[in-house]
C-alpha cells in the first residue's frame, strides 16, 4: 500500500507537468507552423515573381527583334538563341493560330501548342503564365501575342528556384523543429518549477491522510496564486490540528472527570448489593449519595455535550435580543436557586448569534454566581451597552486562580467542595469567542466575583457599531 501511494504521489504531478509541457509545445508548434508556412509561401511567390520578371524582359527583347520585320515574320522564324534550353538557359518557340509550332532546330518542339496558345495567336486571349515540363525539366512558360496570327512562348527552367525553395523549406522546417523542442524543454522547466508547490501540497496531503497527523506544513515562499493556495492549505491544517487537539484534550479530560463519579457510584452500588440488611437510615443515606452522583454525572455529560456541540455546530445565527434572553434565564435561575436574590438592570441590546448558545452562557453565569454565594446573598445582573456583568457576594476567586477559571475542568482549590464539573465558564468563553465577544473575571469591590461578558451588537433602532460589523465579518 505504501509503495502504491508513493507511485500515485509521483504520478499525479508528472501527468500535470506532461500536459503542461505538451500544451506549450503544441502552442509553439502551431505558431511556428503558421509562420513557416507563410514565410515559405512568400518566398516561393517572390522567386516566381522574379522568374516572371525575367520572362517579361525576354519578351521585350523578342518584340524588338520581331519589329524589324514590320509585322511580316517569315515562316519558321524563331527568336535568336532559342536552342540553348537547359538547366539555366531559356527556350522560345512560335505558335500559329492554326496550331503549327515553329521550334528551334534540334529541340523537337519541346512545348505542345494547346488551345490557349492558339487563342493568344488568334488575338482572342491575352498573355498568360503556366508551369510545364520541357525535356523533363520544370519550367515557367510565358505565352504572349507576337504578330497577327502568331504567338511566342518563352520558357525559363525552374530548377534553381526549386532548389532555393527546397533549401529554404528544409531550413525553416529544421528551425521549427528546434523551436518546438526548445519550447517543450522550456515548458517542462516552467511546469516543473511552477508545479513544485502543487507536488509538495499533494505530498503533505497524502502524508496527512496516511498518518492522520495534521502537524505537517507546506513551505510557502511565493506570493502568487499557488502561494495563496499553500497558505490556505496550511491554515486549514492548523485549524484541523487545533480541532483534533481540542477533541483529544476534551476526551482525555472528560474521561478523567468521569472516572471519579463513576467510581463513587460503583462503590455505593456495590455497598447496597453487598449489604442487604443495611439499616434503613444508612440505606437512605447511600441512596441519596447515588442520586446526587447520578445527577452530577448527568450534569457533567450535558456540559461535555454542550461544549462539543458548540465546537462543531454553534447553531443557527439570527438577530437575538440579549436582554430578553437574560430575562428568561433569570426566571429559571430564580426557580432553581430560591435561596439567592437576583437583581437585574437590563438595557435593550440586539446581537447576531445563536439563541440557544446565548441562553446556555447566561444560565451558566447565573448558576455559577448562585452556587458560590452564601444563603440569601444577592446576585447582581446588569446589561449596559452590550456588556453583561454578573456579580456575586461569595468568597471570591484567588488572584492565582483568575487566569485559569475559564479553562476546561479547572476548579480552584476553594471550589472543589462544591458540586460541579468545571466546564460552565469554559462554555461561556467558547460561546463568547464564537460570537466575537470577550469574557473575563475579576475580584469585585467589597468581596465576591465580578464576571464581564461583552457581545458585539447594537441597541434597537441604532446604526450598527463598527465593532459589531467587524465582529460579524470576522465570524
N, C-alpha and C positions, 0 to 999 in steps of 0.2 A: 504493500500500500504506500509506503514511504517513497519507494522508487518511482511508482506511478505518479504520485503527487509532484515529485521533482521534475519528471518529464513534462507533466502538464504545465508546471510553472515556467519551464524554459520554452515550451512550445507556443504559448499564447503571445508573449512579446515578439517572438520570432515571426509568427504569422502576420502580426500587425506591421512589423518592420518590413517584411517582404512585400506586403500590399502597398505600403508607402513607397518603397523603392520602385516597384513596378509602375505605380501611378506616375512617379516623377519621370521615370524612363519613358513611359508611354507618351506623356505630355511633350517631353523634349523630342521624341521621335516624330510625333505628329507635326510639330512646328518645323523641325529640321526637314522632314519630307516635303512639306509645303514650300519652304524656302528653296530647297534643292530643285524641286520641280519647276518653280517659277524661274530660277536662275538658269536652269537647263534650257527651258523654252525660250527665254530671252536671248540667250547666247546663240542657240540654233537659228532663231529668226534673224539675228543680227548677221550671222555668217551667210545665210541665204540672201539677205538684202545686199551684201557685198557682191555675191555672185551675180545677182540680177543687175546690179550697177555695172559690173564688168560686161555683161551681155549687152546692155544698152549702149555702152561705149563702143563695143564691137559693131553694133548695128549702125551707129553713126558712121563708122569707117566704111562699112559696106555700102551705105547710101551715097557717100561721097564718090566712091569708085563707080557705082552704077549710074551716077548722074552724068558721067562722060558720054553715055550712050543716048542721052536725051529721050528716055522712055522707050527706045527700040533696042532692047537687050537681045543679043544673038542667042539662038537656040543652043542649049547645052552649056551656057555660061554659068560658072560658079565663082564666088569671090576668091581672090588670090589667097594662097596659103591655107587652103581648106582641107588639105590632105595630111595634116600633121596630128590628127587626133590621137591622144594618148592620155596618160595619167594627168598631165598638166597642160596639154595642148587643146585648142578649141577645134570645132568642126563646124562646117557650113554646107548647106545644100539648098537648091531652089526647087520649089514645088509649083506646078501649074494648076490652073483651075480645073483641069481635066484629070488630075491625079498623077501626072507624069513627074518623075523626080530627076533633076539634073545633079548628079553626085560627082565628087572628085574622082578622078581615075584611080583605080586600085582600092577604093574604100567599099565598093559594092553596096551602095545605098544603106548606110548604117541606120537611117531613120525611115520608117514607113510612112507614106503620106496618108494621113487619116482624113476623115470628113471635115474636122475642124480646120485643118491646114488648107484644104481646098476652098472652104468658105472664106478664109482670110485672103487667098489668092484671087477669089472672085469679087472681093470687096464687100462681102456680106458679114464679116466678123472682124473685130478688132484684134490687135496683137494680144498674145497671152503667153503665160509661162506654164511649163509642165516638167515633170520629172520622169525620165525614161532611162532605159539601158541601151548603151551603144557598145557593141562588141564585149558585153559582159561588165561594162563599167557604168555605174550610176552617173547620170549627167543631168544638168539643168538645161532645158530646151526652151529657147525664146523664138516664137513664130510671129513674123510681122509682114505687112504688105511691102512689096519691093517695086512693082510696076503693074500696070493693068494686066490682069490675068496671071500674075506671078506673086509668089511669097517666098521669103527666105527663112530658113530655120538655122539658128545658131545654137550650138551645144557646147557647154563647158563641163568638164568632169568634176564630180563632187567628192572625189577620193580624199582630197586634202581637207575639205570641210568635214567629211565623215570622220576622218582621223582626229581632227581637233575636237569635234563634238564627243567622240568616244573617250578621248583622253580627259576632257573636262568632266564628262559624266562620271567616269571612273574616280577622278579626284574628288568630286562632290560626294559620291557615294561613300568613299573611304572616310572623308571628313565627317559625314553624317554618322557613320558607324562609330567613329571615335567620339563624337559629341554625345551620342546616346550612351556609350559606355561610361564616359566621364559623368554624365548626368545620373546614371544609375549608381555609380560609385559615390557621387556627392549625396544623392538621395538616401543611400544606405547609411552614410555617415551622419547626415542630419537626422534620419529616423532613429539611429542608434543613440545619438546624443539627446534628441528631443523626447524619446520614449523611455529613456532610462528611469525617470521618476515613476512612470507607469509600471515598469518592471519591478522597481523597489516597492511600490504600493501593492502590487499583486503579491509579491513575496511576503510582505508583512501581513496582508490579509489572510493568506493561506497558512502562515505560521500561527496566527491568532486562532484561526479555525481549527487547526490541528491540535494546538496545545491548550486552547481555552484561556490563555493568558493575554489580556489586552495591554500589557505593560510595554510592548514594543512601540516604537515611533518611527515615522518616515522622515528622513533628513530633508529639510526644506531650505534650499539655498537659491531660490529664484522667486521673482515677483510676478510671473505670468499666470495664465490660467491653470497650468499644471501645478505651479506653486500653491495657488489658492486651493486646488483640489487636495494636495498633500496636507496643507494646513487644516482644511476642514476634516480630512480623514483623521489627523492627529487629535483634533478637538473631539471628534466622535469617539475615538479610542479612549481619550481621557474621561469623557462622560461615562462610557461603558465601564471603565476601570473603577471610577468612583462609585458607580451604582453597584458593581459586584462587591466592592469593599464594604459599602454600607450594608448590603444584603448579608454578607458573611458575618459582619460585626453584629447585625441585628439578630441573626440566627444564633450566634455564639452567646450574645448577652441574654437573649430570651431563654435559651436552654439553661444557662446558668441561673437565671432568676426563677425559672420554673422548677428547678430541682429542689429548692428549699420547701415551698408549699406542698409539692408532691410528696416529698419525704415525710413531712409532718403529717400530711393527710394519710399516708400509708401507715405510719406508726399508730395513729389514733384508730384507724380502721382495724388494724391487727389487734390492738388492745381490746376493742369491742368484741372481736371474734374470739379472742383467746380467753376472755373473762365473761362468760355468760351470766355468772352470778354477781356481777358488779353491782354495788349499791346504786339505788336509783339516783341519788344526788350526784355521785361521781359519773354515772352513765349520762345524766343530763349535761353535766359539765363537758364531758368528752364530745357529746353530740353537738353542743354549742360551738366547740372548737372546730369540729368538722364542718359545720355550716359556715362559720367565719372563714375557714381556709378555702372552702369551695367558692365563696363569694370573692375572696381575694384572688384566687386563681382565675375566676371568670373575668374580673376587672383587668388582670394582667393580660389575659388573652385578648380582651377587647381593645386594650391600649396598643398592643403589638399589631393587631389587625388594622386599627385606625392609622397607625404610623406607616405600615406597609401600604395601605390603600392610598394614603395621601401622597406617598412617594411615586407610586405608579400611575395613579389616576386621580388628580385632585378634585374631580367633579366638574359639572358644567359651570361655566362662568356667566355672570349676568350682573345687572345692577342690584346691589343689596343695600338696604337701609340698615346700617350698622346699629343705630340706636334702637331699632325695633328688635334686632337680634339680641341685643343686650337685655331689653325688657323681657323677652321670652325666657332667656336664660336666668334672669333674676327670679322669675316666678318659679321655675323649677328648683333653684337653689334655696329659696325660702321654704319650699315644701320639704326638701331633703335635709336641710340644716335648720331646724326650728330653734336651736339654741343660739344661733347667731342673728345679729341685727344688720340687715343690708340697707344701706342708704345709697341713693343714686342721684346724680345730676347729669342729665344727658342732653346734649345738643344734637340736632339732626345732622347726619353725615352719611353720604352715599358713596359706596365703593364698588369697584368692579371685582367680583370674586365669586367664590362658592359659598352659598348659604350654609350648607351642611358643615363644611370645614370651619367656617367662622363661628358657628354655634358650638362646635367642639372646643375651639380655642377659648371662647368666653366662659363656657361652663368649667373648663379645667382651671382657669384663673380663679373663678369664684369658689370652686370646691377646694382649691389649694389654700385660699385665704381662710375659709371657714374651718378647714381641718386643723390648721395650726393656731387658730385664735382661741383664747380662753372662753369659757362658757359665758354667754351673754355679751361678748365683745362685739364691737361694730366692725363691719366690712364696708369700707367707703369706696364707692364706684363713681367715677367721673369720666365723661366723654366730652372733650372740648377740642375743637379744631382738628379732629381726626385722631387725637391721642386718647387712648383709653388707659386710665390709671386705676389700679385695684390696690387698696391699702388695708392691711390687717393690723391687729394690735397684739400679735403673738410675740414669741421670744426673739424673732428676727433671725437673720442669717449672718453667720460669722463672716468677716471680710475675706478670710481664706477660702470660703466656700462660694462666694458670689460668682467668680468666673466659671464655676462648674455646674451651677444649678440647672442649666439648660442642656446638659449632656445626658445622653441616654442612660437610664438606670442609675444615675448618680443620686445618692441620698446622703445628705450631711449627717455626721455622727449624731447630732442632736435630734434628727428626724427619723432615725431608724426604729424608734419605738412606736411610730405612728403608722398605721396601715397605709400601704401604697406601693406602687411599682417603680416609681422614679421615672416615669415616661410622660407624665402630664405636661410639664414645662418643655420637654423636648418636642412634643407635638405642637405646642404653642409656637416655638421658634421656627419649626419647619413650615407651618402654615403661614406664619407671618412673612417669612422669606419668599414663599411662593407667591404671595400677594404683593411683593415689592415693599414690604414693610420691615420694621425692626421691633425688637423687644429687648428689654434689659431690666435687671433687678437691682434695687439699691436699698440701703437702710433708710427707714422712714424717720423723720424727726420725732423724737419722743418715744421711740421704740416701735418694733414691728417691721414689716417689709412692704416696700412700695414697688410694684411692677408696672412698667410703662410699655404699652403696646401702641405702635403707630402704624396705621394702614393708609396709604395714599388714596385720596378721593376728593370730594367736594361737598360743600353744603348745598342743599336743594335750591335751585334757581341761580346758582353762581356759575361763572365760567370755569372750565377745567383749569386746575392749577398746573404750573409747569412740572412740578414733581410728580403729579398724578399721571400726566401724559408721558413723562419719561419712564415711570414705572410700568405703565401699560405697554410701551414699546419694548421694554426690557423683557417683560413676560413673553 
